[in-house]
Amino acid sequence: MRYTLLTPVLTLCCSLSPFAASAAGNLNMICSADVVVCEQMTRVFSQTHPDIKVSMVRLSAGEAYARLRSEARNPRTDIWWAGTGDPHMQAAEEGLTQVYKSPLLTQQHDWAQKQAEISGYRTVGIYAGALGWGYNSKLLAEKKLKAPACWKDLLDPGFKGEIQIANPNSSGTAYNTLATLVQIMGEDQAFAYLKKLNANISQYTKSGSAPVKAAARGETTVGIVFMHDAVAMEVEGFPIKTVAPCEGTGYEIGSMSIVKGARNLPSAKVWYDWALSAEAQSHMKEAKSFQLPSNTKAEISEYAPRFEKIKLIDYDFKTYGDSAKRKALLGRWDKEIGSSAE
C-alpha cells in the first residue's frame, strides 16, 4: 500500500485485492468523521476497489456544508461521507446534493431509511450516536467537583472555565447540541441556559470531538460531545467517564450524500453502495469508531453506547435540518452567545 499526502487532500492508492472494482476512475470525497475513521474507511475501500483513486479531505460537518455551498456552481466534490445529519439535510433542501436510491437501502435500520425518505433520497443515514459528554475523573477529584449527571449540573459555578464545546457554526455536534436543548427546554429557555453555561466555557472549538480530547489530555475537565467520542477516549485508557444527560438528550444520524453535478458520479455511487454494506460498516470499529451502524447486519463494537440504555428525545431532524431554521438559530447564537465569547 502506498500513501501520498497532499495538502489538504489525502490520496490513497492500494494494491489489488480479491474484490473486483465496480468502476474505474477518481473519487473526490469530503469526510466529516474523525480523521482516523476517515483514513480507515478510505483505506479499506481502496483495497476492495483498487482502480478507483480516492482523494479525501477531512472537514467538520459545518465546514463541509459551507464547502458544498461555495462549490455549487462548479462542484469539485463527488461525495460527502459522515458528519451529523442536520447539515446534510440542509444541503439536500438547497439542492446541493442529488437523489440516489441505493439497492442496499432496504438493509438499513428504519432511522436510516427515514433520513433518506424525508430528504427526498438526497441523503441517507449511515450511523447514529447519542449526545452527552465526557469528563476527566482525575481532574474532577482534584478540583473536588461533583460528577455532572444532568444538563443542569453543567451550570455549577465550580465548573467555571472547566468545560469545552464546539462552535455550532463549524461543528455539526455543537449544532445538534443547540437543537437538542431547544427541543428539551424551548428556544428562549435554551438560550437562557446557554448564556449561563457560557460562563463555564473555556473554549468553543472548531471540531466537535476536540473538547473530549482536550479533557483526555487534562486541558479541561468536561467536553460536550457525542457519547461515542467520549467512549473512544475511555477505550484509549484516558480517565474519561461518559455521561448520558438525565433530562434526556438528542442524537445524530451521521449521513452520506452525493453532490449534485458530481464529476465522478459512477465512482460516487460505488462508494455510496459500499458504505451502506454490512461488510464496510463492520470495519468502522477497527478505527475505534463506536457509533451504531445503519446496516442491520453490521457488527457493532461492544463499547458502543446503546440507544436502549439512553433517555433519548424524539429529535426532529426535518425541522432542525431546515436551512432557514439553522440560519435563525445560528444567528441568535452568534448574537447572544458567540459575541460574548470572543
C-alpha positions in Angstrom: 0.0 0.0 0.0 1.3 3.5 -0.9 0.2 6.7 0.8 0.8 10.1 -0.8 -0.2 13.0 1.4 -1.3 16.1 -0.4 -2.3 19.3 1.4 -5.2 19.4 2.3 -6.1 16.2 0.4 -5.1 12.6 1.3 -4.8 10.3 -1.6 -4.7 6.6 -1.1 -3.8 4.0 -3.7 -3.8 0.4 -2.9 -2.7 -3.0 -4.3 -5.1 -5.5 -5.8 -7.5 -7.4 -3.7 -9.8 -10.4 -4.1 -12.7 -8.0 -4.7 -13.3 -6.6 -8.2 -13.9 -2.9 -8.6 -17.3 -1.9 -9.9 -16.0 1.2 -11.7 -12.7 2.8 -12.7 -11.8 6.4 -12.2 -11.4 9.0 -9.5 -13.4 10.0 -6.4 -13.2 13.3 -4.6 -14.6 12.9 -1.1 -15.2 15.1 1.9 -15.2 13.0 5.1 -16.7 14.5 8.3 -16.0 11.7 10.7 -12.9 11.6 13.0 -9.8 11.6 10.8 -8.8 8.1 12.0 -12.1 6.8 10.8 -11.8 8.7 7.5 -8.4 7.2 6.8 -9.5 3.7 7.8 -12.6 3.6 5.6 -10.7 5.2 2.7 -8.0 2.5 3.1 -10.5 -0.4 3.1 -12.4 1.0 0.1 -9.2 1.4 -1.8 -8.3 -2.3 -1.1 -11.6 -3.5 -2.3 -11.8 -1.1 -5.3 -8.2 -0.6 -6.4 -9.0 1.1 -9.7 -10.8 4.0 -8.1 -8.4 6.6 -6.9 -9.8 8.3 -3.8 -8.8 11.9 -2.8 -10.2 12.6 0.6 -10.2 15.7 2.7 -11.4 15.8 6.3 -13.7 18.7 7.2 -16.2 19.2 10.1 -19.8 18.9 9.1 -20.3 22.7 9.2 -17.2 23.2 7.1 -18.3 20.6 4.6 -21.7 22.2 4.2 -20.1 25.5 3.6 -17.7 24.0 1.0 -20.6 22.4 -0.9 -22.4 25.8 -1.0 -19.2 27.6 -2.2 -18.7 25.0 -5.0 -22.4 24.9 -6.1 -21.7 26.4 -9.5 -18.7 24.2 -10.1 -18.6 21.2 -7.9 -15.3 19.7 -7.1 -16.5 17.2 -4.5 -18.3 14.0 -5.6 -19.4 12.6 -2.3 -19.8 13.7 1.3 -19.4 10.9 3.8 -20.3 11.1 7.5 -20.9 14.1 9.8 -24.2 14.9 11.6 -27.3 14.7 9.5 -28.6 18.3 10.1 -26.2 19.9 7.6 -26.7 17.0 5.1 -30.4 17.7 5.3 -29.8 21.4 4.7 -27.7 20.6 1.7 -30.5 18.4 0.4 -33.1 21.1 0.9 -30.9 23.6 -1.0 -30.4 21.2 -3.9 -26.7 20.8 -3.3 -27.0 17.0 -3.3 -28.7 14.7 -5.7 -31.3 11.9 -5.5 -30.0 8.4 -5.3 -31.7 5.2 -4.0 -29.2 2.6 -3.3 -30.1 -1.1 -3.8 -28.8 -1.6 -0.2 -31.3 1.0 1.3 -33.7 -1.8 2.5 -30.8 -3.3 4.5 -30.6 -0.2 6.7 -32.3 0.4 10.1 -35.6 2.3 10.0 -34.0 5.5 11.3 -31.5 5.5 8.3 -34.3 4.8 5.8 -36.4 7.6 7.3 -33.5 10.0 6.9 -33.4 9.1 3.2 -37.1 9.5 2.8 -37.5 12.9 4.5 -34.6 14.2 2.4 -36.2 13.1 -0.8 -33.5 10.5 -1.1 -30.7 13.1 -1.3 -29.0 11.8 1.8 -29.1 8.6 3.9 -28.2 7.6 7.5 -25.0 5.6 7.9 -24.6 5.6 11.6 -26.1 7.0 14.8 -24.9 8.3 18.1 -26.3 10.0 21.2 -25.2 13.3 22.6 -23.7 13.7 26.0 -20.3 14.5 27.4 -17.1 13.1 28.9 -15.3 14.3 32.0 -11.8 13.7 33.3 -12.4 11.8 36.6 -8.9 12.6 37.8 -9.3 16.3 37.4 -12.8 16.2 38.8 -11.4 14.6 42.0 -8.5 17.1 42.2 -10.9 20.0 41.9 -13.4 18.4 44.3 -16.3 18.8 41.8 -19.4 16.7 41.7 -19.7 14.5 38.6 -22.2 16.1 36.2 -25.1 13.8 35.5 -27.6 16.3 34.0 -27.6 19.3 31.8 -28.4 21.5 34.8 -25.2 20.2 36.6 -23.0 21.9 34.0 -24.1 25.3 35.3 -22.4 24.7 38.7 -20.1 27.7 39.3 -17.4 25.2 40.2 -17.1 24.4 36.5 -16.2 27.9 35.6 -13.6 27.6 32.8 -13.7 23.8 33.0 -16.0 23.0 30.0 -15.4 22.9 26.3 -17.9 22.6 23.4 -17.5 23.2 19.7 -18.8 26.3 17.9 -22.2 25.4 16.2 -21.2 27.3 13.1 -18.4 24.9 12.3 -19.5 21.8 14.1 -22.4 19.5 13.5 -22.0 18.2 17.0 -22.5 21.6 18.5 -25.4 22.5 16.3 -27.0 19.2 17.3 -26.5 20.3 21.0 -28.1 23.6 20.3 -31.1 22.0 18.6 -31.3 19.4 21.3 -31.5 22.0 24.1 -34.1 24.0 22.1 -36.3 20.8 21.8 -35.9 19.9 25.5 -36.3 23.4 27.0 -37.9 25.6 24.4 -36.0 28.2 22.5 -35.9 31.1 24.9 -35.2 28.8 27.9 -32.4 27.1 25.9 -30.7 30.3 25.1 -31.0 31.4 28.8 -29.3 28.2 29.7 -26.6 28.7 27.1 -25.9 32.2 28.4 -25.3 30.7 31.9 -23.3 27.8 30.5 -21.1 30.3 28.6 -19.7 31.5 31.9 -18.2 28.0 32.4 -16.9 27.5 28.8 -13.2 27.9 28.4 -13.2 27.4 24.6 -15.5 26.9 21.7 -13.6 24.5 19.5 -13.7 24.1 15.7 -14.2 20.3 15.8 -17.0 18.5 17.6 -14.8 15.8 19.1 -12.0 18.2 20.2 -13.5 19.0 23.6 -13.3 15.5 25.0 -9.8 15.0 23.5 -8.8 18.1 25.5 -10.4 16.6 28.6 -8.4 13.4 28.0 -5.2 15.4 27.8 -6.1 17.2 31.1 -6.6 20.6 29.4 -10.2 20.8 30.5 -12.5 18.9 32.8 -15.6 18.4 30.7 -16.1 18.0 26.9 -19.6 18.2 25.5 -19.6 15.7 22.6 -21.3 12.7 21.1 -21.0 9.9 23.6 -19.1 7.6 21.2 -16.3 10.2 21.1 -16.0 10.1 24.9 -16.1 6.3 24.9 -13.2 6.3 22.4 -11.1 8.2 24.9 -12.1 5.7 27.7 -11.1 2.8 25.5 -7.7 4.5 24.8 -7.1 4.4 28.6 -7.7 8.0 29.5 -9.5 8.8 32.8 -12.7 9.8 30.9 -16.2 8.9 32.1 -19.1 9.1 29.7 -22.4 10.6 30.6 -25.9 10.5 29.1 -27.8 13.6 30.5 -30.5 12.6 32.9 -33.1 15.0 31.4 -32.8 13.3 28.1 -30.6 14.0 25.0 -30.6 14.2 21.3 -28.7 12.1 18.8 -27.2 12.3 15.4 -27.8 10.3 12.3 -24.5 10.5 10.6 -25.3 10.8 6.9 -23.9 10.4 3.4 -24.7 12.5 0.3 -23.7 12.5 -3.4 -23.0 16.1 -4.6 -25.2 17.4 -7.4 -23.2 17.7 -10.5 -20.5 15.3 -9.3 -17.8 14.9 -11.9 -17.2 11.3 -11.0 -20.8 10.1 -10.4 -20.2 6.4 -11.2 -17.4 6.2 -8.6 -19.5 8.1 -6.1 -22.3 5.5 -6.5 -19.8 2.7 -5.9 -18.7 4.3 -2.7 -22.3 5.0 -1.6 -23.4 1.4 -2.1 -20.2 0.0 -0.5 -20.6 2.3 2.5 -24.1 1.0 3.2 -22.9 -2.6 3.2 -22.6 -4.6 6.4 -19.1 -5.5 5.5 -17.9 -1.9 5.1 -19.6 -0.7 8.2 -18.2 -3.6 10.3 -14.7 -2.1 9.6 -15.6 1.2 11.4 -15.0 -0.4 14.8 -11.4 -1.2 13.8 -10.8 2.5 13.8 -12.3 2.7 17.3 -15.5 4.2 16.0 -18.2 3.5 18.4 -21.3 4.7 16.6 -24.2 2.4 15.8 -24.0 1.4 12.2 -27.0 1.7 9.9 -26.9 -1.7 8.3 -28.9 -4.1 10.4 -26.3 -6.9 9.9 -23.2 -4.8 10.5 -21.0 -5.7 13.5 -21.3 -3.4 16.5 -18.5 -2.7 18.9 -19.1 -3.9 22.4 -18.2 -0.4 23.6 -20.8 1.4 21.5 -23.4 3.3 23.6 -26.7 1.5 23.0 -29.8 3.7 22.5 -32.0 1.4 24.6 -29.9 2.4 27.7 -30.2 6.2 27.0 -33.1 8.6 27.6 -33.5 10.0 24.0 -35.7 12.8 22.9 -37.7 12.4 19.7 -35.2 14.5 17.8 -36.9 16.4 14.9 -34.5 16.0 12.1 -36.8 17.6 9.5 -37.3 20.8 11.4 -33.7 21.3 12.6 -32.3 20.2 9.3 -34.2 23.1 7.6 -31.7 25.7 6.4 -34.0 28.6 7.5 -34.2 27.2 11.0 -30.5 26.6 11.1 -29.8 30.1 10.0 -32.1 31.6 12.6 -30.6 29.5 15.5 -27.0 30.2 14.5 -27.8 33.9 14.1 -29.2 34.0 17.5 -26.3 32.0 18.9 -23.8 34.4 17.3 -25.6 37.4 18.7 -26.4 36.2 22.2 -23.5 33.7 22.9 -20.8 33.9 20.3 -20.3 37.7 20.6 -19.7 37.5 24.3 -17.4 34.5 23.9 -14.9 36.4 21.7 
